Structures are given as structure tokens and as C-alpha cells.
Amino acid sequence: MNIGELARRTGCSARSIRHYEKEGLLASHRRANGYRDFDEEAERRVRQVAHFIRLGFSLVDIATFPRCMLRDVKRAICPQALALHRKRLAEFDAQLLELAGRRERLARAIASGDASREVVE
């Protein structure tokens, strides 16, 4: 299938698909006219990459995933995948704590009437 068809089937943009291919996450073959040609497996792969991106993983992360994370499994999660998911969740929790602290400092600065100076905790 061509890139336009793959984009329609997956809901991902052709630009994203090209980027996934450039990053080594997706493969295509070139037709005689130079256009990309993707096999049926590409649809599942694009959906997987998009899913992992929505979960907060980067393309660099996805490129290093163990093979068990990239197979077509609906329910079971491999131990390596579970560990990576837990690690990402812990990173999100740390980011949320940091943001909550920043929000609190900003709210105190606004409440004090002087948002331009540092509020002592």
C-alpha cells in the first residue's frame, strides 16, 4: 500500500509515517516510480508506534524496546515491557510533583501581590 493509504488506515499523518521510517521503526520498499510501498504489517506497526507515543514514550525509547513489546499481543504484557512502563510512570509522577511545586510557588507569588520577586518558603 502507498503512504496515503497507510495514513488513512492508521489515522497517522504521512509526515509521521515518514518520520517513523527515518527513525528505523518502519520499513518500506520503493516502487519503480520511487514511491514507498508498505506491506500489511506496516499498519499494525504504525498503530503500535502511535500507541507507545500516546503512552509517553519517545521514538528513541521505542527503537530500543525488547522484541516482546513489539509483537501483536492483546492482553499479556512481557516482563521487560512492564518494567519500562513502570519506569515511565515513575518519571511522570516525578514530573507531576515538580509541576505541583512550581504551581504552588507561582500561586503564592500571585497571592503575595508581587509575582516578580521570589517567595521564601
N, C-alpha and C positions, 0 to 999 in steps of 0.2 A: 504494500500500500504506500501511497505517497505521503508526504509530511502533512498535507492538508487533511487528508482522510484520518490520519493518526490523531491530529489535533481535534478534529470533530468527535472522534470516538472517545477520547480521553478527557476532553474539556480543558486541556492544556494548550497554551499558545504554541505556534510553530517556533517562535523565538525560544521558548523554554525548552522545547524538544531539541532544537539545535544546540542549546547550551548543555543539556544532559549528554548529548552525543560528544560534544567537545571535551567534556569532563570525564569521558570514558564510561559513563553509566548506561549507555545505549549504543547499539551498533546498527549501521545500515549498510546497504550496498548501493553502488551507483549504477543507474541505468545507462544505456548507451548515450542518452541525451544529457547525462550529468546529474539528473535529479536523484534525490535519495529514494531508496526503496526499502521499506521496513517489512519485516515478517510479522506474523500474527503474535508472536511472543512480545514484540515491542509494545503492544497495547498494555499488556499486564505489567511490563517493566516500567512504563511511564506512570501508570497508576500507582505502583509501589513507590517510586521516587517521590511523586507528589504527596502521597500519604505520609512518608517519612519527613518531608519538608513541613507539612502541617503539624507534625508532632514536635517540630523544633530542631530537627537535625539539619546540619549543613550538607552541601554536596560533598565536601571533603569527608565528613563523617560517613555518609552513605557509601562512598567509594571504599571505605575501609571495613565495612560491615562483614561479619563472617557469612559464609555461604548460606547457613541455615536461616538467616534473616531475609534472604532474597528468594527463597523458594515460595511456592504457592501454597501457603498453609492458612487455613481459615481460623482455626481455634488455638492450636498449641503454639506456644512461643518457646523458642530454643533458649537454653540457659544463658548463652552469650548475649542474646538479644535482651533478655530480661535484665541482665546486669547493665547493659548500655542504657536501657530505658530508665532504670532506677537512678543511674548516674545523672542522666539528663534531668530527671525530676528533681534531684537534689540541687542541681545547678539552678533550675527555675525557682526553687524555694529560696535559695540564697539571693537571687536577683530580686525576688519579691520582698524579702526582708530589707535589702538595701533601699529599694524604692519606697517602702513604707517609712523608713528612717528619713529619707530625703523629703518625702511629703510632709512628715511631721515637722521637720525643721523649717520648711517653707511656710507651713501654716502658722507656726509660732512667730516667724518673722512678719508675716502679714498682720497677725493679731497684735503684735507689739507696735504696729504703725510705722515701722522703719525696716522695710524689706531690703534696704541697701547695706545694712550692717549685719555682722554675724551675731546670731543669738547664742548666748552662752548656755550650755546645757547643765 
